Amino acid sequence: QVQLVESGGGLVQAGGSLRLSCAASGISASDTVMRWYRQAPGMQRELVAFVTSAGVTTYADSVKGRFTISRDHAKNTVYLQMNNLKPEDAAVYSCAAGTSRIYWGQGTQVTVSS
């Protein structure tokens, strides 16, 4: 059974940083595509960043230069380091794993105060 558990969300002031974690079980985070999405109230879900099994990373234009996705093979965990946070970054952040079948975590709330 695949499980993805996100953590690390919270309240931060604009300009601050947070690191989100996505701990995977039942699937190897190193052998598949791992993605971070976010969804703000009333908005469509947005793909923020992803990393392929080969380690190639891609970012949404809105977060380039501020967010970094990374993996810890030993912990089977994917991270999203978020720096210089802006109020528009506030959303529920969810990780997703897989290619032909996508597995989702429950999400973690990020709130950014101006």
Long-range contacts (C-beta under 8 A, 24 or more apart in sequence): 1-25, 1-26, 2-26, 2-27, 2-97, 2-98, 2-103, 3-105, 4-95, 4-96, 4-97, 4-103, 4-104, 4-105, 4-106, 5-105, 5-106, 6-93, 6-94, 6-95, 6-105, 6-106, 6-107, 6-108, 7-108, 8-108, 9-93, 9-108, 9-109, 9-110, 9-111, 10-109, 10-110, 10-111, 11-111, 11-112, 11-113, 12-85, 12-110, 12-111, 12-112, 12-113, 13-112, 13-113, 14-85, 14-86, 14-87, 14-112, 14-113, 14-114, 15-84, 15-85, 16-85, 16-112, 17-81, 17-82, 17-83, 17-84, 17-85, 18-82, 18-85, 18-110, 19-79, 19-80, 19-81, 19-82, 20-79, 20-80, 20-82, 20-93, 20-95, 20-108, 20-110, 21-77, 21-78, 21-79, 22-77, 22-78, 22-79, 22-80, 22-95, 22-105, 23-75, 23-76, 23-77, 24-76, 24-77, 24-78, 24-97, 25-76, 27-97, 27-98, 27-103, 28-76, 29-71, 29-73, 29-76, 29-77, 29-78, 29-97, 30-71, 30-73, 30-76, 32-97, 32-98, 32-99, 33-97, 33-98, 33-99, 34-69, 34-71, 34-78, 34-95, 34-96, 34-97, 35-95, 35-96, 35-97, 36-69, 36-78, 36-80, 36-93, 36-94, 36-95, 36-96, 37-93, 37-94, 37-95, 37-96, 38-89, 38-91, 38-92, 38-93, 38-94, 38-110, 39-91, 39-92, 39-94, 40-88, 40-90, 40-91, 40-92, 43-91, 46-91, 48-80, 48-93, 49-80, 51-78, 62-88, 63-89, 82-110, 85-110, 85-112, 86-112, 87-112, 87-113, 87-114, 88-112
